[in-house]
Every structure is written in structure tokens, then in C-alpha cells.
């Protein structure tokens, strides 16, 4: 079978300028795109064109007043929105809509058979974005909106979101914590030693959603052995029991030993091994349907290496 992995990228993503000091800088996506081209992968991928997500998609999970405040802040050329971490420019609102639209376009591509799976090289990232609060470089929760879109448009019943960014995805957890149809699982640095301070083991969801949030806070300095054991003994059995129709991954590459923003010890090989485990799970349990959405990762060389590896792993599902 011909390789059929989708790839979302658009030069417009570079227009979001959170400030020259900021670690979530346009160079992150420049580095990824440069590697995709230089490696020859660009000729082997299904290129997916993002679009600005319609507002009714965003307001499925975000407060309409919050959207308007964000839009006006950009229109007024403010430099920060709500949080010191959330630097903005005049283009940031439109590009945040485009980031969501990239994930929605990937969902359409996979569900219509244009691609078997997809990687979304989008920014700004999303997993810290709450219902009405920008946090941690994030404005709209790209992956959460994508999960709800899969349910609304395509009638999927159960979506699993695995988040292996080094920082806990507080926004994604909170948006779905009462919902038993979206299973949120996170591996992250212990919240007592890492932003944003959420993601303790006893946070398991609320009401009807109790038991559909699963957090694995890992000790500072954890490396390949700890991560892989957690995936094999904790994550995969829980996902098998949930039996999702679709797997989504919030993929931060900032748990790498060389990332400047955290204190974990994952290697390139460790990330690749995790990717292979989750690809095998999706192949067996989700009809190979998997979409990976970029979150953090601030060492440019690490980003290039890990994204190339991940794309080749997704291609392996398509080829099999």
C-alpha cells in the first residue's frame, strides 16, 4: 500500500510572533519544515492545507466572549493576552484560528480517506488553553476542538487523547473532565516541580467523566525506561479497555534531555519507541486512525529529529 500520511503545515503559522524573547518562536516550525524538505519526506506525504476554523467550531469548547477579547487584543496590537506567557501580535488571533483549522483539515483528510493518519505542524500550541483563559503559550485548544469535531461531524463515539508533552495539558483535561466519551491520558513531569501544577494522580475526572482522565506524573529526571514502562503497563491497557474509535496525540518533544524548558531525560530513541507503540495500538484498535498535533519542544535540532522519526513511523502504519 502506498504511503498515505498527511502533513499539515502553512507558512502563515510563522506570522504569530509572541516576542523575540519567547521560546515558542516561529523558528520551531521553520526547523521542522526545513527537515521535512531536506530529508525528502515532503515528496512522500499528503500535504493538507489548513484553513481558519469557523467560530462555531471554536465556541463548542471556548467562551464566545473570550474569543472576542482575544480578537480585540490583537486588533489593538497588544503584546500580551491574559498571561505574561501569552505574547501576541496583530496576526495572532487569525493564526490561532488557522492552527485549529489545521487539525480540523487533518480530521477531514483521515475520515474521508485522503490520508490514513496525519501530523499537524501547527502553532500556536493548544493543550494549556482553558475554556476562557489563555495559558502556557496556548490560546485555543487545537486537539480538544479536533476531538469534538470528530464526534460532531463524523459520529465517532469514543476519542482517546494521549498527551506526552512534558507539561500537563490542563486545558484539555478540564474541557473533558465530565465527559466519558473522551479519554484524556497524560504523561508529564511531576506537577510539584513543573508548570502548570496540575495533573496529579488523583485527578481522574468528575461526574459522568470520573475514570476517563488518567494522569501519570513522572519524577523529574525520568528517561526512556520510565516512560516506556508507563506506556506499556499503564497507558496501553487503559486504552484497550476504553476501545477508542480514534487516537489523537498531543505531542510535545520537550521531555527530551536536551530541551531547555524542563528537566526530563527522554532520548530521540525513546520518543521513537513511544511512537511505535502507539502506532501499533492504533493499527490494532483504531483502524490505524491517528492524528498527532504538535505542542511543545524548544530545542530545534531535537524537534527536527523527533518529528522526522514520528512521520516515518506514521508512514509505516500507512504502508502496512
Buried (B, 14 or more C-beta within 10 A) or exposed (E): EEBBBBBBBBEBBBBBBBBEEBBBBBBBBBBBBEBBEEBEBBEBBBEBEBBBBEBEBBBBBBBEEBBEBBBEBBEEEBEBBBBEBBBBBBBBBBBBBBBBBBBBBBBBBBBEEBBBBBBBBBBBBBBBBBEBBBBBBBBBBBBBBBBBBBBEEBEBEBBBBBBBBBBBBBBBBBBBBBBBBBBBBBBBBBBEEBBBEBBEEEBBBEEEBEEBBBBBBBEEEBBBEBBBEBBEEBBBEBBEEBEBBBBBBBBBBBBBBBBEBBBBBBBBEBBBBBBBBBBBBBBEBBEBBBBBBBBBBBBBEBBBBBBBBBBBBBBBBBEE
